[in-house]
């Protein structure tokens, strides 16, 4: 029984350190317009393959930056800053 | 009663894959560098595991457990395949494929729960320490 509790406890600890990227706590009304956000990125030289709004309140893109690197980037939807960038 | 010993390498594969699955399902974010490479690492473990298996017959306490294991293998391969495909230019960030990857992952976690329930059931109902097999390797037939 003790082992069962230990395992349950450890699983809860594991789940609680989940690393989901959070980008903002601000209300959706404060967020940038999705289309103009995308256009702005394209004008900076990004190529957007996919655009998503994540559970962690981020604008996320899958695509290529101006140096042609394949990237996955999480943006703050309010100020448009990069929160997390993954090179693929 | 006959004693069977599960070789250390199989226990290492079991826990190696289990840790990869737990980390990728609950801790590491989709698309993370570590998420991707742990996935490939798990695939290598699985392939090694199968190649070491050889022709040896495995005795299961409960013959139905075998189906759960087969489905777990199937899910692991499905995850590796869809995960790899998501990295290709063609499917990079593809929502449908991401969804499929997630559904397979949820099915896998469900199967893992069945697997754990089976072990717990065996311990309480049949008073068999089946769960010890993956720790000490000792199995009574």
gemmi code that builds the backbone of each chain (N, CA, C; Angstrom):
import gemmi

chains = {
    "A": [
        ("UNK", (0.838, -1.214, 0.000), (0.000, 0.000, 0.000), (0.868, 1.257, 0.000)),
        ("UNK", (1.925, 1.215, 0.823), (2.848, 2.352, 0.890), (3.425, 2.660, -0.485)),
        ("UNK", (3.768, 1.579, -1.198), (4.373, 1.746, -2.525), (3.390, 2.411, -3.472)),
        ("UNK", (2.104, 1.997, -3.340), (1.068, 2.554, -4.209), (0.972, 4.060, -3.991)),
        ("UNK", (1.025, 4.475, -2.702), (0.959, 5.902, -2.378), (2.183, 6.632, -2.911)),
        ("UNK", (3.340, 5.986, -2.748), (4.578, 6.603, -3.231), (4.491, 6.844, -4.733)),
        ("UNK", (4.005, 5.819, -5.455), (3.908, 5.935, -6.909), (2.929, 7.045, -7.291)),
        ("UNK", (1.775, 7.077, -6.601), (0.781, 8.121, -6.889), (1.381, 9.497, -6.633)),
        ("UNK", (2.080, 9.626, -5.496), (2.686, 10.901, -5.140), (3.702, 11.337, -6.192)),
        ("UNK", (4.564, 10.400, -6.583), (5.592, 10.728, -7.574), (4.966, 11.136, -8.906)),
        ("UNK", (3.868, 10.450, -9.290), (3.210, 10.806, -10.554), (2.661, 12.221, -10.477)),
        ("UNK", (2.093, 12.574, -9.309), (1.544, 13.925, -9.158), (2.659, 14.973, -9.235)),
        ("UNK", (3.809, 14.654, -8.616), (4.959, 15.568, -8.688), (5.375, 15.756, -10.143)),
        ("UNK", (5.445, 14.606, -10.864), (5.813, 14.639, -12.280), (4.888, 15.567, -13.068)),
        ("UNK", (3.577, 15.349, -12.882), (2.597, 16.107, -13.649), (2.682, 17.593, -13.305)),
        ("UNK", (2.967, 17.883, -12.019), (2.974, 19.290, -11.616), (4.174, 20.051, -12.170)),
        ("UNK", (5.237, 19.340, -12.610), (6.339, 20.107, -13.189), (6.251, 20.159, -14.714)),
        ("UNK", (5.056, 19.910, -15.212), (4.809, 20.005, -16.643), (5.225, 21.372, -17.191)),
        ("UNK", (5.932, 21.331, -18.325), (6.460, 22.579, -18.877), (5.663, 23.095, -20.062)),
        ("UNK", (4.478, 23.568, -19.808), (3.702, 24.126, -20.912), (3.985, 25.627, -20.981)),
        ("UNK", (4.334, 26.072, -22.157), (4.673, 27.484, -22.312), (3.445, 28.379, -22.142)),
        ("UNK", (3.558, 29.314, -21.206), (2.488, 30.298, -20.986), (3.000, 31.633, -21.511)),
        ("UNK", (2.186, 32.327, -22.288), (2.681, 33.568, -22.886), (2.071, 34.832, -22.297)),
        ("UNK", (0.827, 34.742, -21.855), (0.232, 35.931, -21.242), (-0.942, 35.547, -20.352)),
        ("UNK", (-1.244, 36.423, -19.409), (-2.419, 36.212, -18.568), (-3.498, 37.241, -18.938)),
        ("UNK", (-3.171, 38.103, -19.878), (-4.099, 39.181, -20.232), (-5.309, 38.670, -21.015)),
        ("UNK", (-6.376, 39.417, -20.890), (-7.631, 39.063, -21.546), (-7.483, 39.072, -23.071)),
        ("UNK", (-8.266, 38.204, -23.712), (-8.196, 38.069, -25.180), (-8.452, 39.380, -25.902)),
        ("UNK", (-9.199, 40.281, -25.264), (-9.498, 41.564, -25.924), (-8.228, 42.402, -26.098)),
        ("UNK", (-7.213, 42.090, -25.308), (-5.952, 42.831, -25.393), (-5.022, 42.256, -26.462)),
        ("UNK", (-5.372, 41.090, -26.996), (-4.488, 40.407, -27.942), (-4.487, 41.082, -29.304)),
        ("UNK", (-3.361, 40.980, -29.989), (-3.274, 41.523, -31.350), (-4.197, 40.762, -32.291)),
        ("UNK", (-4.618, 41.442, -33.325), (-5.423, 40.796, -34.356), (-4.567, 39.731, -35.040)),
        ("UNK", (-5.132, 38.519, -35.176), (-4.340, 37.406, -35.703), (-3.802, 37.661, -37.104)),
        ("UNK", (-4.652, 38.214, -37.963), (-4.222, 38.427, -39.344), (-3.101, 39.454, -39.438)),
        ("UNK", (-3.259, 40.570, -38.700), (-2.194, 41.577, -38.795), (-0.914, 41.087, -38.119)),
        ("UNK", (-1.073, 40.241, -37.091), (0.105, 39.639, -36.435), (0.880, 38.796, -37.445)),
        ("UNK", (0.140, 37.979, -38.201), (0.780, 37.109, -39.198), (1.431, 37.941, -40.316)),
        ("UNK", (0.669, 38.944, -40.794), (1.215, 39.801, -41.867), (2.508, 40.464, -41.428)),
        ("UNK", (2.521, 40.918, -40.171), (3.709, 41.562, -39.627), (4.914, 40.617, -39.652)),
        ("UNK", (4.675, 39.347, -39.271), (5.762, 38.362, -39.285), (6.264, 38.122, -40.705)),
        ("UNK", (5.309, 37.983, -41.623), (5.680, 37.731, -43.022), (6.522, 38.894, -43.551)),
        ("UNK", (6.139, 40.119, -43.179), (6.896, 41.276, -43.668), (8.302, 41.320, -43.052)),
        ("UNK", (8.471, 40.636, -41.895), (9.811, 40.547, -41.293), (10.646, 39.430, -41.912)),
        ("UNK", (10.063, 38.683, -42.852), (10.815, 37.635, -43.543), (10.493, 36.218, -43.100)),
        ("UNK", (9.523, 36.079, -42.187), (9.137, 34.730, -41.764), (8.252, 34.083, -42.817)),
        ("UNK", (8.405, 32.766, -42.927), (7.462, 31.999, -43.733), (6.629, 31.170, -42.756)),
        ("UNK", (5.318, 31.362, -42.777), (4.462, 30.664, -41.819), (3.797, 29.468, -42.469)),
        ("UNK", (4.091, 28.286, -41.945), (3.410, 27.093, -42.468), (2.121, 26.848, -41.690)),
        ("UNK", (2.216, 26.948, -40.358), (1.033, 26.774, -39.523), (0.995, 27.868, -38.466)),
        ("UNK", (-0.214, 28.321, -38.166), (-0.395, 29.291, -37.092), (-1.390, 28.698, -36.111)),
        ("UNK", (-1.060, 28.775, -34.814), (-1.959, 28.208, -33.811), (-2.068, 29.108, -32.595)),
        ("UNK", (-3.208, 29.019, -31.929), (-3.345, 29.656, -30.624), (-3.266, 28.520, -29.613)),
        ("UNK", (-2.279, 28.557, -28.726), (-2.055, 27.421, -27.835), (-2.878, 27.526, -26.554)),
        ("UNK", (-2.930, 26.414, -25.830), (-3.640, 26.378, -24.547), (-2.995, 27.315, -23.537)),
        ("UNK", (-1.699, 27.566, -23.712), (-0.974, 28.457, -22.803), (-1.055, 29.919, -23.229)),
        ("UNK", (-2.082, 30.259, -23.990), (-2.294, 31.640, -24.454), (-1.124, 32.206, -25.254)),
        ("UNK", (-0.667, 31.451, -26.228), (0.402, 31.931, -27.098), (-0.094, 31.942, -28.539)),
        ("UNK", (0.496, 32.818, -29.338), (0.403, 32.669, -30.786), (1.609, 31.842, -31.158)),
        ("UNK", (1.362, 30.712, -31.822), (2.480, 29.837, -32.147), (2.569, 29.683, -33.652)),
        ("UNK", (3.791, 29.771, -34.177), (3.943, 29.506, -35.601), (4.921, 28.367, -35.852)),
        ("UNK", (4.638, 27.630, -36.919), (5.565, 26.637, -37.447), (5.958, 27.157, -38.815)),
        ("UNK", (7.245, 27.281, -39.056), (7.649, 27.796, -40.364), (9.137, 28.020, -40.457)),
        ("UNK", (9.517, 29.046, -41.206), (10.932, 29.326, -41.440), (11.203, 30.798, -41.162)),
        ("UNK", (12.329, 31.088, -40.492), (12.681, 32.491, -40.261), (13.434, 33.043, -41.470)),
        ("UNK", (13.887, 34.311, -41.355), (14.486, 34.922, -42.545), (15.810, 34.278, -42.944)),
        ("UNK", (16.450, 33.580, -41.998), (17.680, 32.835, -42.347), (17.357, 31.419, -42.839)),
        ("UNK", (16.089, 31.174, -43.110), (15.642, 29.875, -43.630), (15.742, 28.751, -42.597)),
        ("UNK", (15.897, 29.096, -41.312), (15.885, 28.061, -40.277), (14.454, 27.590, -40.059)),
        ("UNK", (14.313, 26.273, -39.905), (12.995, 25.712, -39.633), (12.718, 25.932, -38.151)),
        ("UNK", (11.700, 26.698, -37.849), (11.477, 27.076, -36.453), (10.029, 26.898, -35.999)),
        ("UNK", (9.910, 26.715, -34.684), (8.608, 26.695, -34.021), (8.730, 27.784, -32.960)),
        ("UNK", (7.905, 28.823, -33.055), (8.058, 29.943, -32.124), (6.747, 30.253, -31.405)),
        ("UNK", (6.863, 30.491, -30.094), (5.731, 30.894, -29.273), (5.850, 32.389, -29.028)),
        ("UNK", (4.807, 33.140, -29.374), (4.816, 34.590, -29.182), (3.812, 35.001, -28.107)),
        ("UNK", (4.154, 36.067, -27.430), (3.185, 36.720, -26.557), (2.180, 37.420, -27.474)),
        ("UNK", (0.899, 37.088, -27.384), (-0.083, 37.632, -28.329), (-0.416, 39.105, -28.074)),
        ("UNK", (0.036, 39.628, -26.927), (-0.253, 41.033, -26.612), (0.822, 41.947, -27.186)),
        ("UNK", (2.083, 41.673, -26.830), (3.151, 42.559, -27.322), (3.943, 41.961, -28.487)),
        ("UNK", (3.640, 40.701, -28.846), (4.295, 40.104, -30.009), (5.725, 39.652, -29.770)),
        ("UNK", (6.164, 39.642, -28.505), (7.548, 39.222, -28.229), (7.663, 37.704, -28.268)),
        ("UNK", (8.892, 37.231, -28.562), (9.132, 35.792, -28.612), (9.274, 35.253, -27.194)),
        ("UNK", (8.458, 34.236, -26.861), (8.523, 33.630, -25.529), (9.410, 32.381, -25.566)),
        ("UNK", (9.274, 31.626, -26.649), (10.080, 30.413, -26.771), (10.317, 30.115, -28.236)),
        ("UNK", (11.546, 29.701, -28.551), (11.871, 29.382, -29.941), (12.547, 28.025, -29.997)),
        ("UNK", (12.032, 27.149, -30.847), (12.614, 25.823, -31.030), (13.117, 25.695, -32.451)),
        ("UNK", (14.382, 25.322, -32.601), (14.888, 25.038, -33.939), (14.632, 23.585, -34.288)),
        ("UNK", (14.160, 23.348, -35.497), (13.900, 21.967, -35.912), (14.870, 21.525, -36.997)),
    ],
    "B": [
        ("UNK", (5.900, -25.008, -8.156), (6.080, -23.661, -8.714), (7.481, -23.493, -9.288)),
        ("UNK", (7.513, -22.877, -10.445), (8.771, -22.777, -11.166), (9.216, -21.314, -11.193)),
        ("UNK", (10.494, -21.094, -11.063), (11.005, -19.721, -11.088), (11.512, -19.374, -12.476)),
        ("UNK", (11.133, -18.180, -12.886), (11.672, -17.705, -14.152), (12.322, -16.356, -13.865)),
        ("UNK", (13.411, -16.100, -14.530), (14.090, -14.817, -14.292), (14.012, -13.985, -15.564)),
        ("UNK", (13.533, -12.770, -15.394), (13.494, -11.865, -16.535), (14.840, -11.134, -16.589)),
        ("UNK", (15.525, -11.275, -17.721), (16.870, -10.700, -17.849), (16.867, -9.202, -17.581)),
        ("UNK", (17.966, -8.729, -17.022), (18.098, -7.320, -16.662), (17.842, -6.401, -17.853)),
        ("UNK", (18.329, -6.797, -19.031), (18.181, -5.912, -20.191), (16.715, -5.615, -20.497)),
        ("UNK", (15.833, -6.603, -20.288), (14.414, -6.372, -20.569), (13.798, -5.407, -19.560)),
        ("UNK", (14.292, -5.507, -18.310), (13.796, -4.571, -17.288), (14.281, -3.159, -17.589)),
        ("UNK", (15.522, -3.064, -18.053), (16.072, -1.745, -18.407), (15.272, -1.139, -19.562)),
        ("UNK", (14.944, -1.951, -20.571), (14.139, -1.445, -21.697), (12.783, -0.977, -21.199)),
        ("UNK", (12.159, -1.812, -20.351), (10.826, -1.484, -19.840), (10.821, -0.114, -19.157)),
        ("UNK", (11.759, 0.084, -18.221), (11.765, 1.349, -17.484), (12.265, 2.499, -18.340)),
        ("UNK", (13.175, 2.206, -19.241), (13.667, 3.245, -20.152), (12.527, 3.803, -20.984)),
        ("UNK", (11.759, 2.892, -21.590), (10.634, 3.328, -22.422), (9.569, 4.004, -21.560)),
        ("UNK", (9.330, 3.434, -20.356), (8.314, 4.010, -19.465), (8.668, 5.455, -19.108)),
        ("UNK", (9.939, 5.699, -18.786), (10.360, 7.054, -18.422), (10.211, 8.002, -19.622)),
        ("UNK", (10.609, 7.524, -20.799), (10.461, 8.352, -22.012), (8.988, 8.728, -22.219)),
        ("UNK", (8.108, 7.735, -22.090), (6.679, 7.976, -22.311), (6.143, 8.984, -21.289)),
        ("UNK", (6.486, 8.781, -20.008), (5.976, 9.686, -18.972), (6.489, 11.107, -19.168)),
        ("UNK", (7.787, 11.234, -19.445), (8.356, 12.573, -19.648), (7.688, 13.259, -20.834)),
        ("UNK", (7.563, 12.521, -21.949), (6.999, 13.146, -23.141), (5.511, 13.449, -22.998)),
        ("UNK", (4.807, 12.593, -22.254), (3.363, 12.806, -22.123), (3.043, 13.921, -21.137)),
        ("UNK", (3.818, 14.014, -20.039), (3.412, 14.928, -18.972), (4.332, 16.116, -18.739)),
        ("UNK", (5.588, 16.002, -19.105), (6.519, 17.067, -18.724), (6.961, 17.905, -19.916)),
        ("UNK", (7.480, 17.247, -20.912), (8.083, 17.989, -22.017), (7.022, 18.438, -23.017)),
        ("UNK", (7.144, 19.660, -23.434), (6.172, 20.219, -24.364), (6.361, 19.618, -25.757)),
        ("UNK", (5.237, 19.515, -26.481), (5.310, 18.983, -27.839), (6.271, 19.821, -28.666)),
        ("UNK", (7.094, 19.152, -29.459), (8.009, 19.877, -30.336), (9.322, 20.248, -29.687)),
        ("UNK", (9.410, 20.112, -28.347), (10.670, 20.386, -27.656), (11.795, 19.533, -28.210)),
        ("UNK", (12.985, 20.089, -28.178), (14.181, 19.347, -28.582), (14.234, 18.010, -27.836)),
        ("UNK", (14.080, 18.064, -26.502), (14.164, 16.848, -25.690), (13.025, 15.879, -25.984)),
        ("UNK", (11.842, 16.427, -26.205), (10.670, 15.597, -26.538), (10.962, 14.767, -27.795)),
        ("UNK", (11.506, 15.446, -28.787), (11.781, 14.769, -30.061), (12.860, 13.697, -29.896)),
        ("UNK", (13.967, 14.081, -29.201), (15.064, 13.122, -29.116), (14.778, 11.976, -28.147)),
        ("UNK", (13.978, 12.237, -27.121), (13.556, 11.130, -26.243), (12.697, 10.154, -27.029)),
        ("UNK", (11.884, 10.684, -27.929), (11.050, 9.836, -28.782), (11.903, 8.914, -29.639)),
        ("UNK", (12.939, 9.474, -30.259), (13.828, 8.649, -31.090), (14.588, 7.643, -30.232)),
        ("UNK", (14.987, 8.100, -29.031), (15.704, 7.224, -28.109), (14.820, 6.029, -27.734)),
        ("UNK", (13.543, 6.327, -27.443), (12.595, 5.261, -27.081), (12.440, 4.285, -28.245)),
        ("UNK", (12.394, 4.820, -29.465), (12.253, 3.957, -30.642), (13.445, 3.000, -30.741)),
        ("UNK", (14.662, 3.541, -30.493), (15.862, 2.698, -30.531), (15.759, 1.601, -29.467)),
        ("UNK", (15.307, 1.991, -28.262), (15.138, 0.998, -27.191), (14.175, -0.110, -27.616)),
        ("UNK", (13.060, 0.306, -28.245), (12.042, -0.660, -28.651), (12.587, -1.621, -29.703)),
        ("UNK", (13.328, -1.054, -30.659), (13.874, -1.908, -31.723), (14.895, -2.889, -31.141)),
        ("UNK", (15.740, -2.383, -30.218), (16.712, -3.261, -29.551), (15.990, -4.354, -28.771)),
        ("UNK", (14.942, -3.939, -28.065), (14.166, -4.864, -27.249), (13.611, -6.007, -28.098)),
        ("UNK", (13.089, -5.645, -29.264), (12.512, -6.663, -30.138), (13.596, -7.570, -30.704)),
        ("UNK", (14.742, -6.966, -31.051), (15.797, -7.788, -31.639), (16.417, -8.723, -30.597)),
        ("UNK", (16.348, -8.353, -29.305), (16.865, -9.233, -28.260), (15.880, -10.332, -27.889)),
        ("UNK", (14.622, -10.083, -28.204), (13.582, -11.024, -27.809), (13.816, -12.412, -28.387)),
        ("UNK", (14.228, -12.433, -29.655), (14.472, -13.709, -30.314), (13.219, -14.548, -30.412)),
        ("UNK", (13.387, -15.844, -30.302), (12.255, -16.755, -30.490), (11.683, -17.223, -29.162)),
        ("UNK", (12.232, -16.698, -28.067), (11.829, -17.177, -26.748), (10.355, -16.880, -26.466)),
        ("UNK", (9.659, -17.895, -26.003), (8.243, -17.724, -25.667), (8.112, -17.094, -24.281)),
        ("UNK", (7.219, -16.119, -24.182), (6.990, -15.484, -22.891), (5.720, -16.056, -22.282)),
        ("UNK", (5.793, -16.401, -20.998), (4.604, -16.908, -20.313), (3.917, -15.763, -19.577)),
        ("UNK", (2.656, -15.529, -19.896), (1.893, -14.505, -19.185), (0.967, -15.178, -18.203)),
        ("UNK", (0.786, -14.571, -17.031), (-0.177, -15.098, -16.078), (-1.558, -15.078, -16.695)),
        ("UNK", (-1.852, -13.924, -17.265), (-3.161, -13.721, -17.848), (-2.998, -13.573, -19.355)),
        ("UNK", (-3.542, -14.525, -20.116), (-3.339, -14.474, -21.574), (-3.855, -13.184, -22.211)),
        ("UNK", (-4.835, -12.550, -21.553), (-5.403, -11.317, -22.119), (-4.418, -10.160, -22.023)),
        ("UNK", (-3.498, -10.256, -21.063), (-2.494, -9.199, -20.907), (-1.694, -9.024, -22.186)),
        ("UNK", (-1.539, -10.123, -22.904), (-0.788, -10.122, -24.153), (-1.345, -9.086, -25.138)),
        ("UNK", (-2.700, -8.997, -25.193), (-3.308, -8.052, -26.138), (-2.997, -6.620, -25.746)),
        ("UNK", (-3.000, -6.360, -24.434), (-2.652, -5.011, -23.973), (-1.221, -4.686, -24.392)),
        ("UNK", (-0.320, -5.651, -24.236), (1.075, -5.402, -24.608), (1.221, -5.137, -26.098)),
        ("UNK", (0.516, -5.946, -26.892), (0.585, -5.731, -28.350), (0.086, -4.344, -28.715)),
        ("UNK", (-1.003, -3.918, -28.077), (-1.538, -2.591, -28.371), (-0.572, -1.504, -27.913)),
        ("UNK", (0.100, -1.746, -26.776), (1.101, -0.777, -26.312), (2.228, -0.653, -27.337)),
        ("UNK", (2.707, -1.780, -27.833), (3.742, -1.744, -28.882), (3.266, -0.957, -30.095)),
        ("UNK", (2.038, -1.250, -30.479), (1.465, -0.594, -31.666), (1.417, 0.925, -31.463)),
        ("UNK", (0.962, 1.351, -30.292), (0.898, 2.779, -29.983), (2.294, 3.406, -29.997)),
        ("UNK", (3.275, 2.697, -29.420), (4.637, 3.235, -29.379), (5.164, 3.462, -30.793)),
        ("UNK", (4.910, 2.494, -31.681), (5.344, 2.661, -33.071), (4.585, 3.786, -33.752)),
        ("UNK", (3.300, 3.848, -33.467), (2.467, 4.905, -34.048), (2.959, 6.276, -33.618)),
        ("UNK", (3.347, 6.391, -32.349), (3.846, 7.671, -31.836), (5.173, 8.035, -32.504)),
        ("UNK", (6.043, 7.033, -32.631), (7.341, 7.289, -33.254), (7.151, 7.736, -34.704)),
        ("UNK", (6.264, 7.036, -35.401), (6.036, 7.346, -36.816), (5.430, 8.738, -37.000)),
        ("UNK", (4.338, 9.015, -36.275), (3.692, 10.317, -36.451), (4.593, 11.439, -35.935)),
        ("UNK", (5.352, 11.154, -34.872), (6.281, 12.152, -34.347), (7.354, 12.480, -35.356)),
        ("UNK", (7.900, 11.455, -35.980), (8.911, 11.663, -37.016), (8.320, 12.459, -38.180)),
        ("UNK", (7.109, 12.069, -38.590), (6.477, 12.747, -39.729), (6.231, 14.229, -39.446)),
        ("UNK", (5.916, 14.542, -38.176), (5.657, 15.944, -37.822), (6.896, 16.809, -38.006)),
        ("UNK", (8.058, 16.180, -38.045), (9.288, 16.933, -38.248), (9.606, 17.172, -39.716)),
        ("UNK", (8.915, 16.449, -40.600), (9.148, 16.630, -42.032), (8.534, 17.951, -42.493)),
        ("UNK", (9.166, 18.577, -43.492), (8.654, 19.857, -44.013), (7.173, 19.756, -44.366)),
        ("UNK", (6.831, 18.652, -44.985), (5.475, 18.439, -45.492), (4.419, 18.481, -44.374)),
        ("UNK", (4.755, 17.946, -43.199), (3.777, 17.857, -42.103), (4.138, 18.721, -40.910)),
        ("UNK", (5.118, 19.614, -41.089), (5.600, 20.426, -39.969), (4.449, 21.210, -39.331)),
        ("UNK", (4.123, 20.855, -38.084), (3.055, 21.557, -37.378), (1.656, 21.235, -37.870)),
        ("UNK", (1.529, 20.209, -38.707), (0.229, 19.843, -39.280), (-0.779, 19.482, -38.175)),
        ("UNK", (-1.897, 20.203, -38.144), (-2.855, 20.036, -37.029), (-3.470, 18.648, -36.969)),
        ("UNK", (-3.827, 18.118, -38.138), (-4.462, 16.791, -38.163), (-3.504, 15.736, -37.625)),
        ("UNK", (-2.254, 15.795, -38.109), (-1.280, 14.795, -37.674), (-0.955, 14.960, -36.190)),
        ("UNK", (-0.905, 16.214, -35.741), (-0.677, 16.479, -34.312), (-1.778, 15.831, -33.479)),
        ("UNK", (-3.002, 15.977, -33.987), (-4.153, 15.407, -33.281), (-4.040, 13.885, -33.214)),
        ("UNK", (-3.646, 13.283, -34.341), (-3.496, 11.825, -34.376), (-2.431, 11.401, -33.357)),
        ("UNK", (-1.313, 12.148, -33.337), (-0.220, 11.869, -32.395), (-0.754, 11.921, -30.956)),
        ("UNK", (-1.596, 12.908, -30.688), (-2.147, 13.075, -29.337), (-3.133, 11.976, -28.984)),
        ("UNK", (-3.973, 11.607, -29.966), (-4.950, 10.543, -29.714), (-4.218, 9.237, -29.394)),
        ("UNK", (-3.178, 8.937, -30.190), (-2.416, 7.702, -29.932), (-1.807, 7.762, -28.536)),
        ("UNK", (-1.291, 8.940, -28.171), (-0.675, 9.094, -26.858), (-1.697, 8.867, -25.737)),
        ("UNK", (-2.927, 9.358, -25.945), (-3.970, 9.142, -24.939), (-4.375, 7.678, -24.850)),
        ("UNK", (-4.447, 7.027, -26.018), (-4.762, 5.591, -26.007), (-3.672, 4.845, -25.247)),
        ("UNK", (-2.416, 5.224, -25.512), (-1.291, 4.573, -24.838), (-1.395, 4.740, -23.320)),
        ("UNK", (-1.705, 5.961, -22.883), (-1.826, 6.198, -21.439), (-2.972, 5.380, -20.854)),
        ("UNK", (-4.052, 5.230, -21.619), (-5.165, 4.391, -21.194), (-4.720, 2.936, -21.033)),
        ("UNK", (-3.937, 2.481, -22.014), (-3.436, 1.100, -21.959), (-2.501, 0.905, -20.776)),
        ("UNK", (-1.689, 1.952, -20.498), (-0.788, 1.882, -19.343), (-1.604, 1.756, -18.054)),
        ("UNK", (-2.738, 2.478, -17.989), (-3.616, 2.353, -16.823), (-4.148, 0.925, -16.698)),
        ("UNK", (-4.564, 0.340, -17.828), (-5.031, -1.055, -17.828), (-3.932, -1.983, -17.320)),
        ("UNK", (-2.730, -1.727, -17.824), (-1.551, -2.502, -17.444), (-1.348, -2.429, -15.921)),
        ("UNK", (-1.413, -1.205, -15.368), (-1.236, -1.019, -13.925), (-2.377, -1.665, -13.135)),
        ("UNK", (-3.617, -1.502, -13.647), (-4.768, -2.120, -12.986), (-4.600, -3.638, -12.928)),
        ("UNK", (-4.098, -4.203, -14.015), (-3.878, -5.649, -14.075), (-2.905, -6.090, -12.993)),
        ("UNK", (-1.846, -5.301, -12.837), (-0.822, -5.620, -11.841), (-1.411, -5.526, -10.430)),
        ("UNK", (-2.188, -4.443, -10.195), (-2.800, -4.237, -8.879), (-3.806, -5.350, -8.591)),
        ("UNK", (-4.626, -5.666, -9.590), (-5.624, -6.732, -9.470), (-4.945, -8.050, -9.099)),
        ("UNK", (-3.856, -8.324, -9.787), (-3.121, -9.558, -9.551), (-2.574, -9.615, -8.122)),
        ("UNK", (-2.150, -8.443, -7.647), (-1.565, -8.383, -6.308), (-2.619, -8.618, -5.235)),
        ("UNK", (-3.815, -8.010, -5.408), (-4.847, -8.102, -4.380), (-5.708, -9.341, -4.526)),
        ("UNK", (-6.108, -9.633, -5.754), (-7.015, -10.743, -6.000), (-6.289, -12.087, -5.934)),
        ("UNK", (-5.172, -12.161, -6.655), (-4.487, -13.449, -6.771), (-3.274, -13.563, -5.848)),
        ("UNK", (-3.029, -12.476, -5.080), (-1.889, -12.454, -4.157), (-0.579, -12.819, -4.855)),
        ("UNK", (-0.436, -12.321, -6.075), (0.807, -12.592, -6.807), (1.585, -11.299, -6.936)),
        ("UNK", (2.858, -11.393, -6.701), (3.672, -10.180, -6.780), (4.174, -9.972, -8.210)),
        ("UNK", (3.199, -9.866, -9.122), (3.566, -9.700, -10.521), (4.424, -8.456, -10.734)),
        ("UNK", (4.104, -7.404, -9.958), (4.817, -6.146, -10.146), (6.302, -6.252, -9.837)),
        ("UNK", (6.686, -7.294, -9.052), (8.099, -7.475, -8.719), (8.929, -7.881, -9.942)),
        ("UNK", (8.257, -8.441, -10.961), (8.990, -8.934, -12.125), (9.866, -7.839, -12.733)),
        ("UNK", (9.305, -6.647, -12.841), (10.047, -5.574, -13.484), (11.062, -4.900, -12.552)),
        ("UNK", (11.031, -5.278, -11.267), (12.044, -4.734, -10.354), (13.180, -5.734, -10.151)),
        ("UNK", (12.802, -6.930, -9.696), (13.840, -7.916, -9.383), (14.039, -8.935, -10.497)),
        ("UNK", (13.030, -9.033, -11.373), (13.121, -10.012, -12.453), (12.586, -11.382, -12.074)),
        ("UNK", (12.194, -11.538, -10.801), (11.724, -12.851, -10.357), (10.268, -13.078, -10.721)),
        ("UNK", (10.021, -14.192, -11.352), (8.667, -14.515, -11.783), (8.379, -15.962, -11.452)),
        ("UNK", (7.273, -16.181, -10.747), (6.885, -17.555, -10.426), (5.832, -18.025, -11.402)),
        ("UNK", (6.050, -19.184, -11.949), (5.090, -19.725, -12.915), (4.270, -20.829, -12.253)),
    ],
}
model = gemmi.Model(1)
for chain_id, residues in chains.items():
    chain = gemmi.Chain(chain_id)
    for i, (resn, *xyz) in enumerate(residues, 1):
        res = gemmi.Residue()
        res.name, res.seqid = resn, gemmi.SeqId(i, " ")
        for name, pos in zip(("N", "CA", "C"), xyz):
            atom = gemmi.Atom()
            atom.name, atom.element = name, gemmi.Element(name[0])
            atom.pos, atom.b_iso = gemmi.Position(*pos), 0.0
            res.add_atom(atom)
        chain.add_residue(res)
    model.add_chain(chain)
structure = gemmi.Structure()
structure.add_model(model)
structure.setup_entities()
